[in-house]
Amino acid sequence: MQEGMTGAGHVLFGWNMLWVASILFGLTYVVIMSEKINRAIAALLGGGLMILAGVLTQEAAVRGVDFNVLGLLTGMMVLVAITRKTGVFQFVAIWSAKKVNARPMGILLMLSVVTAVFSAFLDNVTTVLLIVPVTLLISEELEIDPYPILAAEIFSSNIGGTATLIGDPPNIMIGSAANLSFNAFVTNIAPIIPLIFLLTVLPIAFLWRKRLVTTEEHRQRVLEFREREAITNPRLLRRCLFV
């Protein structure tokens, strides 16, 4: 058993430590899913109970915290929180739609690519939350069902997030534990990502192709969008790009 943890033969009130750890772990997840308590507080309480129950020592608990991961995640969250105020996500989404002449099928593919690329370097959830409002606006102007495009974006976000070391928190944890560099992670994972992307997005486009039909008049509405107006703070954007 890992150093710092009590042996398998140790008991607490007649319970084997393996069962104690499993029960505390399960209860912590139940509390998190119930959303009755803040998730961070629930996780800290669960960890504290593990120590109090003797499942692991305080020293082992501290060693289990990967400060490299926490530092990188904190930096990414700060950068995303600032960048989202510039309107760059909306700019790219509108620009992409106009590049394919506002054709619904092209928009689905382009926004999927944009979502995957952003998700490879930024937080997945934030990327989707910023792309979705523009997607809904474009779909409304084209008078098409937004569901196929939204579904493709969600899948693309998860696929793109696996491509780099900083794309997803699990990637960061795996890379840190295995001492993988950014380039080593990308070299081993990224080459397969385009294939997975195509095998996922193309079937979505094919299955819902009949919903992705609009008129020339509706396409002109989207082509009249001015993407530059989406940039609300050019000076802040330049600073973010520099960082």
N, C-alpha and C positions, 0 to 999 in steps of 0.2 A: 504493500500500500504506500501511497505517496508520503514522503517525509513531512512530518508536521501534522498528519492526520492520525487519529487514534486507530489502533489495530482492529481487525475484524472481530476479534474475540471480546473486545470491550463492550460493556453494556451500560445502559442508562435506564433505571427503573425496570430492569429485566428485559429491555429492548436492545437488540443488536444495533451497533452504530450505523450499519448500512441502512437499516430500516428507518432509524431516526433521521438520517440525512435525506432519504427518499421522501419521507412524510413532510419534512420541513420544506423541501424543494417543491413538492406538489402543492402544498398549502400556499406558498409564496406566489406561485403561478395562478392559483385560484383567486387570490386577493387582487393580483394585477389585472386579471381578466374581468373581475367584478367592477373595476374602476371606482370602488368605494374609497380607496386611498390612492394618493399619488403614486405612480409606478416607481419612482426613485425611492420614496419612503418605504414602500413595500419591499423593494429589493434590499435596502439597508437593514430593515427589520429582520428579513429572512437570513441575511448574512450574520447579523448580530446573534440571532438565536442559534445558528450553527456553532458559533464560538462558545456561547453560554452552555450549550448542550455537550460540548467537548468533542464535537465532530472534527474540528481542526483548531489549531492554536492561533493566537493573534498573529504570531510571526508568519505562519503559513498563509493566513488570510491576507496580510500585507503583500507577501510575495506573489500572491495570486492576482494582484491588481497590476495590469499592464499600463503603465503611465505613458508609454509611447502611443498606444492606441487612444487613450483619453486625450492626450495633447493634440493629436492629429484630428480627431473628431471635433474637438472644441474649435480648433482653427478653421476647419471646413464649415462648421455651423456659423461662425462669425462672418466668414467670407460670403457665404450664401445669403445670410440675413441682410448684409449690406448690398450685395449685387442685385437682389430681387427688387430693391427700391429704384434701380436705374431703368427698368423696363426693357432690358436687353433680351430677356426670354420672349417677351411679346413681339419685339422687333424681329427676331429670328423666325418666329412662327409665321408672322404675316409675310415676311420676305420669302419664306419657303413656299407658302401658298401661291404667291404671285409668280414665282419662278416656274411653276407647273401650270400657269395660266388658269389657276383656280379650278382645275379639273379634280373632282372628288377623289378619284383613284390615285392621282398623283399626290394630292394633299395627304392622303392616308400614308403613302409610302414616305413622303418627305418628312412629315411630322414624326413618323416612327423613327427615321434616321436621326433627326434632331434630338428627340427624346433619348435615344440610345447613347448618342455622343455626349450630351450633357450629363447623363446619369453615370457615365464612365468616370467623371471627374467631380461630380457634385452629389449631394444627397438625393436619393431616388424619389422619396416622397415629395420633397420640395420641388423638384423638377416637374413632376406630374401635376402638382397643385398649381404651378405657374403656367404650364402649357395648356391645361384643360380649359380655363376660361376663354382663351383665344380660340381653342378648338370649337367650343360651344358657340361663340360669336360667328365664326366662319360657317359652321353648319347651319346656323339660323339664317344667315344671309343666303346660303345656297339652297335652303329649305330641304335639307337631307337629314337622315337619321344620324346623329353623332355617335351612336353606340359602336359601330365598326371601327371608327377612328380611335375612340377612347380605348377600346379593347386592345387595339394594336399598340397604342402608346403605353399602356400598362405593361404589356408583355415586353415591349422594347426597353422600358425602363429597367426591368429586372435583368434582361439579357445584357444590356449595356453596362449595368452596374457590376457584372461579374468580370468585365474585361480588364480592369486595372486594380492595383493594390488598394487604391483609395475610393473605389467605386461603391463599396458596401462595407459596413462595419465588420461582418464576418471575414471579408478579404483581409482587412487590416489585422485582425486577430490571428488568422492563419499565417500571414506573412511574418508577423512579429514572432510567433511561436516557432516557425521554421527558419527564421533568420533569412527570409527572402528579400532581395532588393526589389525596387519598383520594376527595373528592367527585367529581372529574372522572372517575376510574376507575369508580366505582360508577354514575355517570350513564350511561356508555357501555356498561357490561357487564351490570349487575344486571337491567335490564328484561327481557332475554331468558332469564335463568336460570329463572324459574318455568315457562316453556314447555318448556325443555329437561328440567327436573325431571319434569314431568308426562309428557312423551313417553318418558321412560326408566323411571320407577317404575310407571306404570299398566300397561304391557305385562308387566312382571315379575309384578305382582299378578294379572293376568289369566291368564298362562301357568301359574302355579303355584297357582291358586285352589283346586284340588282337594286340595292338600296343606295348605291353611290352614283346616282344619276340626277343631273340638274339641267337647267336651261341656260342659254347664252346670256339672257337678261340677268339671271342670278349670279352668274360668273362675273359679269361686269361690275356688280356691286362690290365683290371682293377685290377685284383688280383696281378699284378706285380707292382702296385703303391706302393711307400714307404711313408706311412703317416707321419712318423717322419720327413721327409724332408720338410713337410709343416710348421713345427714349425721353424719360422725364428729368434725368439729371446727367447730362453728358460729361460734366467734370468728374462726378463721382464714378462714372463708368470707366473713364480713362485711368483713374487711380486703381480701380479694381482689376483692370486688365494688366496694369503694371505689376500689381502684387501677384 
